[in-house]
Structure formats: structure tokens, C-alpha cells
């Protein structure tokens, strides 16, 4: 399994000069390749793609020797990034997305991310070094904390964010072998809480922290003040920095909570198989398109998709697995008699004509567990689960 580790580095002044120069060459390559594609796109001529532009790199280096400063694969990956941007544009354009736009040129102050893929890097415990041929000759060798040790590195990206430099290291991590211990736990994921039920019919609820609620008011106030300023003015820039800081703190606090919660769930559950529903925030907002509060809670927050991702990779490292199943209708169906009825989000309790009165999230978790056991033919476990619920 491949994981990513973010590491902050502190380059010396001479190393920073080299990084800026190499990034500038990557930026120019991106802009020149983009201009070539745009001219061909306007004229309706075919034949310009990643392969052709990559094959033109040796000629470009002969004409402009300064591009030889950059490691070859870094330039190739820059062209590959442009190719991916174009494919994304055409995919959205084909679907009829009116907001689809062609990739834009990178400005002179833009620091282009440099990607070293599988080669051009050396590492050992405590340091990482990158290849280049800049005339200064300063080695791009950076010290890293001792707790980070990598057996095999697949890819490293060097990027800058808010005047700080970081490494994004993609490395291989060995997974533990999965062993089915005939224990299962189902989760009903939500914005307010996560509700779990195990094979013994016992429930556990985990309340979600909502840092986005805390940062919502200051973010809205800053956005309102920013909208009344002239763009790129001194005050606009100051408010923009404060607004980005609020958003970053909100996102970091949410990620921290989800990391801790997913680790707690994986470490404490006895079940080696965890079942979750395949919720899609985009589809949820299409059905409830007039509920602005729901849209704000599920879009760009990671309450659902990112939390499942954290659970999945932590489960693999622990020798467990996470299974996603279709949870359509699990909130509307009674877990006792199977009768369905409409359940708006404002109704937090499921009341059925058969006499069943239960929390809607617990009802959904039971239906998710029952659906997984029945679909996979685990009839003994299904009977055990039903008996324990009674």
C-alpha cells in the first residue's frame, strides 16, 4: 500500500536560489507547452499531445541549455500535469459543464511543484537528496526528522505554501494479512454523529466535532469585508490572508479529529470487517437542493468521503478491511417489519406502525448490517445478529 507523508524542510539561501531557478524552468515549460496546445486547439489541428511534447524536450535543451539544469523526469512530469489538466477540461466539456475552462498560464510568482518520480533521489535515515545540474552546484540535500524512515520511496514532490517549503513523500507501506474472524461492525455515517452496531446487537455512537461551525462566522465576516475592498489592494490582501488562515485552521482541526477518531475505531473494535454505506455528498445535495445547511455541512468538509478513506487505510495497516455497500433506502425501511416510509432529515426518530420506535441512525445501521450479511450469504451470522437484537 502507498501512503503519503508531508515533511517541512528549511532550505539554506543558496538552496532556495536553486529551487526557485528550477521551479521557474518548469513554469516556463508548462506555459510554452500550454501555448502550443492552445494555438493548435484554436486552429482545430490534431497531433499535439504529451508524447510529442515530451519527445521535443531534447531539442529544446539543445536550443536553451538552461533547461538541462532540471532533472529530465521533472520536466516530463510537468508536461504530464498539463496533459492531465487538458483531459480534465475535455471530460467536463463533454459532459456539458458550462464552467469548464482551459488551463491557464502560470504567473511569474508561481512556484511550480517539482515531482521526482522513482529516480533522481537518494535517501537514508535522516536525509533526502535531489538531482539537478544548476551552475551554482549547491546540493539539494535536506535533513528530515529521525522518525521518518522509508524502505522504498515511489515519488517525492517539492512544493511551497505560504513561503514555506515542503516535501510530499509517497512511499510503500506493508499491509498486514487480513484474517476473517467472523466478527462484523456496521456504520451509519452522518454529519452529526457516526452510529455503529456489531454482531452482538450493541450500539456505539461517535459525535462529530464541528470546527466548521466555530469558524463559519469569522470566515463570513472576513469574506464580506473582503468583497467590499478593491481587488489586490493592501486591505484586500490583508483580509485574504486572514480568511485563508481561518479556513486552514478549520480544515486542519477537522482532519485531526477524523484521524484520531478513525484510529480509535480501528484499534478498539474486535471486528475485522467494517461495513459502511457508499454515501455520495453530491447526490445528497441534489435530492435536498433547497437545504443550504446540508450543502454547507457536507461539501468540502470531508465528513463522509475522507473519513471513510482514513478508516480504509488504517484498517489495512491493522489487518482489517472496510467494505462499502449500497445503503439506498436504509433510513426509510423499518428494521423490524421492512415497511418503508419517507424520512426527512428533521425526523431523528423512526416510528413505525408495527410498534418499532428507534433512533433513525440506529435503524439505518441495523439495515446496513443485515443487507451485508444477507447479500454475502452469511446466514449463520445473520441469524445470530437477529437473535441478539431481539
C-alpha positions, 0 to 999 in steps of 0.5 A, a space after each residue: 500500500 502507498 501512503 503519503 507523508 508531508 515533511 517541512 524542510 528549511 532550505 539554506 539561501 543558496 538552496 532556495 536560489 536553486 529551487 526557485 531557478 528550477 521551479 521557474 524552468 518548469 513554469 516556463 515549460 508548462 506555459 510554452 507547452 500550454 501555448 502550443 496546445 492552445 494555438 493548435 486547439 484554436 486552429 482545430 489541428 490534431 497531433 499535439 499531445 504529451 508524447 510529442 511534447 515530451 519527445 521535443 524536450 531534447 531539442 529544446 535543451 539543445 536550443 536553451 541549455 538552461 533547461 538541462 539544469 532540471 532533472 529530465 523526469 521533472 520536466 516530463 512530469 510537468 508536461 504530464 500535469 498539463 496533459 492531465 489538466 487538458 483531459 480534465 477540461 475535455 471530460 467536463 466539456 463533454 459532459 456539458 459543464 458550462 464552467 469548464 475552462 482551459 488551463 491557464 498560464 502560470 504567473 511569474 510568482 508561481 512556484 511550480 511543484 517539482 515531482 521526482 518520480 522513482 529516480 533522481 533521489 537518494 535517501 537514508 535515515 535522516 536525509 533526502 537528496 535531489 538531482 539537478 545540474 544548476 551552475 551554482 552546484 549547491 546540493 539539494 540535500 535536506 535533513 528530515 526528522 529521525 522518525 521518518 524512515 522509508 524502505 522504498 520511496 515511489 515519488 517525492 514532490 517539492 512544493 511551497 505554501 505560504 513561503 514555506 517549503 515542503 516535501 510530499 513523500 509517497 512511499 510503500 507501506 506493508 499491509 498486514 494479512 487480513 484474517 476473517 474472524 467472523 466478527 462484523 461492525 456496521 456504520 451509519 455515517 452522518 454529519 452529526 454523529 457516526 452510529 455503529 452496531 456489531 454482531 452482538 446487537 450493541 450500539 456505539 455512537 461517535 459525535 462529530 466535532 464541528 470546527 466548521 461551525 466555530 469558524 463559519 462566522 469569522 470566515 463570513 465576516 472576513 469574506 464580506 469585508 473582503 468583497 467590499 475592498 478593491 481587488 489586490 489592494 493592501 486591505 484586500 490582501 490583508 483580509 485574504 490572508 486572514 480568511 485563508 488562515 481561518 479556513 486552514 485552521 478549520 480544515 486542519 482541526 477537522 482532519 485531526 479529529 477524523 484521524 484520531 477518531 478513525 484510529 480509535 475505531 480501528 484499534 478498539 473494535 474486535 471486528 475485522 470487517 467494517 461495513 459502511 454505506 457508499 454515501 455520495 455528498 453530491 447526490 445528497 445535495 441534489 435530492 435536498 437542493 433547497 437545504 443550504 445547511 446540508 450543502 454547507 455541512 457536507 461539501 468540502 468538509 470531508 465528513 463522509 468521503 475522507 473519513 471513510 478513506 482514513 478508516 480504509 487505510 488504517 484498517 489495512 495497516 491493522 489487518 482489517 478491511 472496510 467494505 462499502 455497500 449500497 445503503 439506498 433506502 436504509 433510513 426509510 425501511 423499518 428494521 423490524 417489519 421492512 415497511 418503508 416510509 419517507 424520512 426527512 432529515 428533521 425526523 431523528 426518530 423512526 416510528 413505525 406502525 408495527 410498534 418499532 420506535 428507534 433512533 433513525 441512525 440506529 435503524 439505518 445501521 441495523 439495515 446496513 448490517 443485515 443487507 451485508 450479511 444477507 447479500 454475502 450469504 452469511 446466514 449463520 451470522 445473520 441469524 445470530 445478529 437477529 437473535 441478539 437484537 431481539 
